[in-house]
């Protein structure tokens, strides 16, 4: 069992109260049983998360929609596990979905994991989405500093020159300046 699955299983076992249903879903290797639990009405959230993660990390695209919903969940641990499974899933729709979530101003409080997933995927949608999200975070008194920091850091990792303008603007924000300096340095290195 890999570390991400072990950690998720421990967390969800506690949430499920170590029920027999949990143990059955955690142990089965039958993807059809997992897929049925994913769509069965009345399933608790822990069950949907467990089976979506297991299917996603196994490359089963039936988990895609559930993982995207979890990627935008209010619980940061659920978002992180969904991002991990989506990165491993290899579904071509993932980058578009992550970009839509990262740039959705109504859900910006939950944009941290979609931003990180975009950087991990290095998809064509990543740089435009991160630039848009960071530009919006440069407003005075924006409360989503972690999202802004993840965007600035991610733009440096991606090394795309299109990010230079927004990173230069970020230099004027004390909470972002150091990260922006490092990101700009990485852009320069990438162009050499």
N, C-alpha and C positions, 0 to 999 in steps of 0.2 A: 504494500500500500504506500503510495507516495505521500509526502508530508502534507500537501494541501488537502488531500482526501482525508487523511488521518485527523487533521485539525478540524475540518468541517464535520466529520463524523462525531468527534467528541463534543463539539458545540451543539450539534443537533440532537445527539443522544440525550443531553441534559434538557434541551427544550422539549423533547418528546416524552420525557419521563421514562426513558429506557423501556418503552412499550414493545410488545411483541410485533406490532406492525412496523415499528422502526427497525428492529433487528432483522425482520424478513427483507425489508428494502435495502438495508445496509449490506446484507450478505449475498443476496441473489446475484447471479451472473447472467440471468436471463433478461436480455434487453427488451423483450416483449412485455415482461412483467413490469419493468421500469417505465416503459412508454405508456402502458395502461394506467399506471399510478399517476403519471403526469397529467393525463386528461380526465381522469375519473372525478366526477363531481363530489364535492364535500371533503376533498383531501386537505389536511392542514398545511400551512405554509412550509413547515419543516420538511414534510414529505415531498412537496413540489421542488423545494430547493435541493434536497438530497438526490432525487432521481434526475433532475435537470443537470446537476453537476456531473453525476456519474455518466449519463448519456453524452453530455457535451465533451467530457474529457476522453471518452471512447470514440469520438468522431461521429456520433449519431446526430444528424441534423434535425431530428424531431425535437431536440431540446432547444433549438434556437429561440423561438418566441418566448418561452418561459425564462430563458437566461437573459434576454433583453429586458423583460419586465423586472427581473431581479437586479439587473445592472442599474436600474433607476429607482431602487428601493430606498426608503429612509434609513434603513439599518446599514451602516458602513461595512459590516462584515459580510452581509448578503451581497452587497455591491462588489466587494473585492473577490468573493468566491465566484460570482457570475463572470466578472472580467477575466479571471484565470481560465475558467471553462471555455468562454468564448474565444480567447486567444488560442486555445488548443483545438477548438472545434474545426477551424479551417473553413468556415462558411463564408462565401464571398459577400454575403449581405452584412456581415458584422461591422465593417468599417463605416458603411453608410448609416447604420443604426447608431453606432457610437458617436458619429459626427452630429447626427440629429439630436441626440441626448445632450451632448456637450454644448451645443449652441442654443438649446431651448432655455430662454430666459425665465420661463415660469418654473423650471425645475433646476435652476443653476445651483441650488443648495446640494444637489445630488450629482453634480457634474464631475467630481474629482476622479472617480474610477473610469468613466467614459474617456476623459482626457488622457489618463494614464494608458488605457487600452489603445487609444489611437497611436500613441507614441510607440507602444510595443508592436503594433501591427505594421507601422511604417507604410501605411496605405496612402494612395494619392489624396484621399479626403483629409488626412491628418493635418497638414500644414494650414490649409484654409480654415478649417474648423478651430484650430488652436489660436490662430491670429484673430479670428472673429471673437472668440471667447475672451481672449486677453484684452482686446480693445475695449470690450464692455466692462471689464474689471478695473479699468483705469479711471473710472469715474470717481469723484471725491466721495470718501466715506463708504466705499463699497465693502460690504461685510464678508465677501467671499475670497479672502486672501489666499487660502490654501489652493483654491482653484486657479487663481492668478499665478501663484508660484509654480504649480504643476504645468501650466501652459508655458511659462517662460523657460522653465527647465527643459520641458519637452521640445520646444522649438530649438533650443541649443543642441539637444541630442539629435534631432532630425537634420540639423545643419543646412537648412534651406535658406538661401539669401532673401527670399520674399519676407522673411521674419524680421529683417534688420530694422525696418521702420517702427514696428510696434515695440520691439525690444529697446530701441532708442527712447521711445516715449516712456517706457517702463522705468528707465533710469531716473526719472523725476519723482518717482514714488519710493520713499525710504524703505518701505517693507519689501519692495521688489528689486531695488537697485543692485544689490549684491548678486542675486540670481541672474539679473539681466546682463550684468558685466560678464559673468561666466558664460552665459549663453552666446553673447556677442563674440567672445573669444573663440568659442567653438565654431561659430560661423566662419570666422576668419581662418581658422585652422582647416576647415573643410574646403575652403576655396583655394588654399595653397597647394 
